[in-house]
Amino acid sequence: MTFAPPDAPLRTLIDDLLAEQQELTAIERFSRKHEHATLPAQARYYRDLIPIRKPATGEQYAFGVDLDACTGCKACVSACHSLNGLDEEETWRDVGVIYGGTVAEPYQQTVTTACHHCADPGCLSGCPVMAYEKDSATGIVRHLDDQCIGCEYCMLKCPYDVPKYSKKRGIVRKCDMCYNRLAVDEAPACVQACPNEAITIRIANIEDTRAHAQPGLKLIHGAFESSYTKPTTIYTTKKVMPANAEPGDIYRLRLEHPHWPLISMLLLSQISAGVFVVLGALVFSAQFERVAAPLAVTGFIALHAGLMLSVFHLGRPLKAWRFFLGLRTSWMSREILVFGMFAGISAPLAIGAWWPWIEAQASRVAGEQAARLLGMGAAAVTAPFPASWQLVPMLAVATAGVAVAAIFCSAMIYVDTRRPFWSAANTFPKFCGTTLLLGLGASAAVLSWLQIAPQLARTLCGAALVANVLYGAWNLMMLRHNLRDPSAPAHRSARTIWKLLRPQLAIRAVLVVLATVIGIAAVVFADSGRTVCATLLFLLTFGSAIIERYCFFTASDGPRMPGGIAA
């Protein structure tokens, strides 16, 4: 028998009842309050799951997840889906699993996850039309459906696979923490539906969140580094996670979306940029006057064809004119701006190079006819280019410079996503390689077909041959390195290519070998033989580039939160 100290206050029945009430779950407290008659508004009964005050300056709402209480029942997933009226395949909250340990002491933990309402959200900074906002009062990252153009760039920028694309609406949507419920002191659907109170809403200090998001630290095993977007969700557990804990889907290899309109746009724009770079390099060549018109027109057509195809990537293309809203933070906005400048400057170059060329050719033909009538030699008749031609070389150099800037912005769009396979060390060589290879091949094919400057066409074929061999060897070397080194950042992407894209890889290897053989023939043969070989060289390298860019997108291994157990 135990006795209370003499100076201890007497414990009454009310004290015991209050103590018992503190141990009740939210569901039990809710049931007790409903045992009696008339009830006021329901929202007040869920305030146990949300803070009793609003966030102050420097604070925001955030999810708190008690891993020990999460059983993986997916009641939160169902409630979120029903309340927000999501499409059949659309989810804003998911449940994954982490496992590890040993045979004697196995470890398994389910993890519920949704938007982390980051302090520095990647979706917001990447959006070209500012279709995201971080509410100043609550810190909730909201998606503005009416401003979205459906470019899906936020899906590439988010390292937690939060934004989801709705095909029916042509826009992206995401969790908004049921901000309209929080505004009236009612818990979000997922919080309210959890039978074990595993999910709550807490108030996070933004500066503390930034300070704790150090390089190398993660929300949980398998998540992306928190230093990137600084997520505010807190996962707590009393268990000790084993050192070998890993996501249940760590061995699942998946193919990402290929984004065919983007593949078309990138390759055609890089053909155009390569052609204009070749033209810019020929400014001081004696052949410039002869090749300027056909090359400028070729680059102009390829560029505008790519820009037109890129529109099919947008769910709401008519709203894309607002791209300038994101110029401060979004590389996509910058790409759109620079490509607009590219298209704008390529037009006067094509026109300026074409009309003097037509006039010169007409004068030459007229002069030859007059010479024949007068019995003079053709060499006696000259047809100099007009004075306006002096602007064409300057335009060619300027266009080549803008083309290089456009390719740089295109590469930065993917580098900025922080995906390992899209690192600067991998993306810039790929984009520059295809620009050079396809630009040389297209220029050689056009000049060969028009029988203009045959020696220059042969030189361009030789340069395209060398570029094809070097670029193919570099790709093979990088794939081999990433496959052999499990610690390489792009190891999973290399495994994805080797396991899931091996047929495409084999076809590409055959195309590279054939392009090499045809390239040698294009250098050796003359006239009509070179024309056929130069055309085949370009077509083979273009086919190889299509496969390479398909692998670039589908093997990108987009980061996400832990998923379900995979075989």
Buried (B, 14 or more C-beta within 10 A) or exposed (E): EEEEEEEEEEEEEEEEEEEEEEEEEBEEBBEEEEEEEEEEEEBEBBEBBBBEEEBEEEBBBBBBBBBEBBBBBBBBBBBBBEBBEBBEEBBBBBBBBBBBBEEEEEBEBBBBBBBBBBBBBBBBBBBBBBBBBBBEBBBBBBBEEEBBBBBBBBBBBBBBBBBBBBEEBBBBBBBBBBBEBBEEBBBBBBBBBBEBBBBBBBBBBBEEBBEBBEEEEBBBBBBBBBBBBBBBBBBEBEEEBBEEBBBBBBEEBBBBBBBBBBBBBBBBBBBBBBBBBBBBEBBEEEBBBBBBBBBBBBBBBBBBBBBEBBEEBBBBBEBBEBBEBBBEBBBBBBBBBBBEBBBEBBBBBBBBBBBBBEBBEEBBEEBBEEBEEEEEEEEEBEBEBEEEBEBBBEBBBBBBBBBBBBBBBBBBBBBBBBBBBBBEEBBBBBBBBBBBBBBBBBBBBBBBBBEBBBEBBBBBBBBBBBBBBEBBEEBBEBBEEBBEEEEBBBBBBBBBBBEBBEEBBEEBBEBBBBBBBBBBBBBEBEEEEBBBBBBBBBBBBBBBBBBBBBBBBBBBBBBBBBBBBEE
